[in-house]
Amino acid sequence: MSATILDGKKLATEIQQEIAEEVADFIANNGTTPKLAAVLVGGDAASEVYVRNKQRACERVAIDSELHRLPEDVSQDALLHLVAKLNKDETVHGILIQLPLPDAIDASVVLRAVCPVKDVDAFHPENVGRIVQGNPRFLPCTPQGIQQLLIRNNIETVGRHVVILGRSDIVGRPMANMLSSRGIGADATVTVCHSKTQDLASITRQADVLIVAIGREQFVTGEMVKPGSVVIDVGINRTDDGLIGDVDFESVSDVAGMITPVPGGVGPLTVAMLLHNTLRAAQQC
């Protein structure tokens, strides 16, 4: 068996075209342009790439963007002052704090400082709580991109067993809340596995849909996957040979029914959902 490739890059392009049309309508009807403000602390190479990709995506859909660069040794107070300034700026609809932040800065404090209605990453405790309650203002970008991938590829989730490998606040936890809630692309039976899970492979082999987000290159192999299942690889690991995922693509694609590649899978959809959230923030203000 050779798995069908779930092309996230192609789907992200389609979604961005839809967003561009909505942005044009919004500008025509409101006389203002949605704007995303990104904050980048230090010169981390990967973060530089991510921010640049997000800026280019904004340009493609006619969303304004501005980048605030701060030095690696910036104080936490100075960063919080900038966040407060962006919160008050009526021309800014979405605020993105590019992670990771330097060790000297408490990221949780900074993320909590972002105004919830401008928190387009959905990291603020208020927005997290709304997701748990099933009444989201925004959905976090990577889980939302995965959910759109499932919906738009007609992958059934109702009553299916979804196993999520990884319990991070960015992917695993919100993904579990979203897929176990009621509605389109949800109503699944969800199991969350992590580093303390015993007999992990016996659980992943039960998954109709396996979502892997642990940051360990090629961790999931073919013998850990249920034949014909859907495998979503969220991992992005930089190696001398380029980017590779948390899934051993070669062995797993011989077993799974559908699989996302790395790169070109979940990553582009994360960016597309950031644009979606920025537009929604502008519409709600």
N, C-alpha and C positions, 0 to 999 in steps of 0.2 A: 504494500500500500504506500502511496505517496500522497502526503497531506496537501490539501488545497491551501494556497498562500492567502492569508488575509492582508490585503494591501492597504495599510494604514495611510501611506502617503497619498495614494489616489483618492481615498475617501476624505482625507483632510482637505485636499484641493476642492472637492465637491462642496464640502461644508463651508469652506472659505468663500466660495462663489455665492452661496446662499447668504452668508453674513454680509458680503459686499453689497448685495442688493438691499438688505435690510438697513445697512448703514446709510446708503444713498437716500432711502426713504426717510430715515430719521433726520438726516441733515436738511432735506428739503422741507420737512414738516416742522422742524424745531429751530432751525437757524443756528444750530450749534453742532460741533463735531465731537463724538466720543473721544476721550483722551485717556491713555494709560501712562502712568508715571512709574518707571522702574528705578529701583535703588540698588546699586552695585557697590559693595564694599571690598576693596582690595583688587588684586589682579589675577585671581584664579583663572587659569586658561579655559577650563570647561565652562565656568560661569560666563566668561566673556563670549564664548560661542553661543550659549543658550540665550543670552540677552540680545546678541546680534540677530539671531534667528527670529526672536520675538519682535524686534523692531522691524525687520523686513516683512514679517507677516502682517504687522499693523499697516505698513505702507500698501500692501496688496489689497487690503479691504478698505482703505481710506480712513482708518482710525489714526488719530494723532498720537504720537508717542514722544516721551521725553525721558532722557537717561540722566540720573544723578549719580555721578561717580564720587566715591569717598575713599580716602586712603586707608590702607590696612590698619593703621594705628589710630583711626578715628575713635573718639570716646563714645561710650554708649549714650551719654547725655546729648552729644552732638547729633547722633543718629536719631534719637527720639525727637529732638528739636525739628529736624527735617521732616520726620513723619507727621508731627503736629502741623507743620506748615502746609504739607500736602493735604492733610485732612481738611484744612480750612479753605483751600484753593477750589473755588467753585468751577473752574475750568477742568479740573482733574476728576475723572469719574472712577478710575480704577488705580489701585496702588499695588505694586508688585515688589516685595522684598526678596531679592535673589539670594537663595540659600546655596551653600552654607555661609554663615557669617563667621568672622574670626572668633577664636576660642574666648577672647576677653569679653565678648558681648553675649549677653543672655538672649538667645533668639526668641524664646517664649515671651519675654518682656516686650521685645520689639513687635512681634506679631500681634500681641494683645493691644498694642498702641494704635494699630491701624483701625480707622473708623470701619465698623462692620459693613456699612453700605458701600464702602469702597474696597472691601477685602475680596478681590476677585480670585484669590487662591482658595478662599473659604477655609482659612486657618484660624480665624478668630474664634474664641470659645462660644460666642453667641451664634455664629454660623454653624459651628460643629453641633451645637445643641439643637438647632433647627433641623439639621440633617437627621439626627437621631430621632427627633419627634415626627419626622416625615413631612416637614413643612419647610423645605430649604429655600433660602434666599438665592444662594449660588451653590452649585455642586463643585467639589474640587476637581481640578482640570484633568488629571490623569484618570481617576476613576470614571469621570464623566465621559472621557474619550473612549475608554474601554466599553462602557455601557452603550454608547452610540455605535461602536464597532459591532457589538452583538445585535443590536436592534436592526441596523441597516443591512446586515448580512443574514437577516431572518434566522438567527440562532436562538432557539427556544430556551427560555430560562424558567418558565412556569413549572414548578414541581421538580426541576432538575437539580442534581447535586452539584453545587459549585464549591470547589476547594480552593481556598486562597492561601498561598504559601508566603507568609510574611505578615506582620501585624503592625506596620508603621502607621503613624498618624497621617502620613501623606497618601498612602495607597491602601494598605491592607484593611485598616479599621473602617475608613469611610466606604470602601468598596463593599465590605460585608454589610454595613447598614443599608446601602443603596440596593443591593441585590436581594436582601431579605425583606425589603419593604414591599408595599403593594403598588402595582402599576406596570406600565410597559417596560420591558427589559428588566423585570424584577420577579417577585414571588418565587424566588429560588430557595432551596434548602442549602444553607451555607455552613461550611466548616472552615475555621481559620486555624492554620498550622503555623508553628514557629520553632525556634531553636530548641525548645524543651519538649516538643512533641515526640512521643515514643512510636516506634515502628512507622515512621513517616511514609515509606513507600506503600504500605498497605492502605493508607488513607488516600494518597494521591491517585492510586489505581482505581479508586471508586468514583473519581470525578468525571462527570459529564463535561464540565468546563473546569479547566485548571488554570488559575491565574498565579503567576510566579513573580514575586517582587521582593527579593532578598539581597541583591547586590553580590551574588557569588557566581562567578562565571561558570557556565555550562554545568550547573549543579544538578539539574533535572535531566535524567537520561531516559532512554526509551523504555527500559524495564519498569520505570516508575509511572508509566502513563497507560491509561485505559485505551484499548484499541478503538479507533473511531472518534475519540474525544476531541474537544476544542482546547487548544493550548495557547494562552495569551502570555507572552514573554515581556515583562515590564523592565527587565534588567538592562542597564547600559554600563558595560565594563570596558574600560580602555586598555588595550593591549598593544604590543609592538606590531601586531598584525591588523590592528584596527578595532572597531567596536564589535563586541560580542555580547550576547544576552546571558540570562541566568539559565537558559535551556540549551542543552546540547542539540542544536538544530538538526544535525544530520541523523542522529539515532532516533530522535523523537518524531521527525517528519515521516519516518518509515512506519510509525505506529498510529499517530494521531490522524484524525479526519481533516482538521483545519489547524493552522498554526500561523502566528505572526512572526515576521522576520525581524532581525535587529542588524542594522538600522532599517527604517522604513515601515515599522509597525506602529507601536503605541506612541512613540515620540512625536510625530507630526500631529497626531490627534490631540495631544496635550496642548500644543500651541494653538490649535484651532479652537479648543474650548476656552482658552484664555481670552481670545478675541470675542467669543460668544459671551462670556461673563462680563467683559468690559462694555459691550453693547447693552447688555441687560442692566448693568449699573447705571448707564446713561439714561435708559428708558425709565428707570425707577426713581430717578432723583427729582 
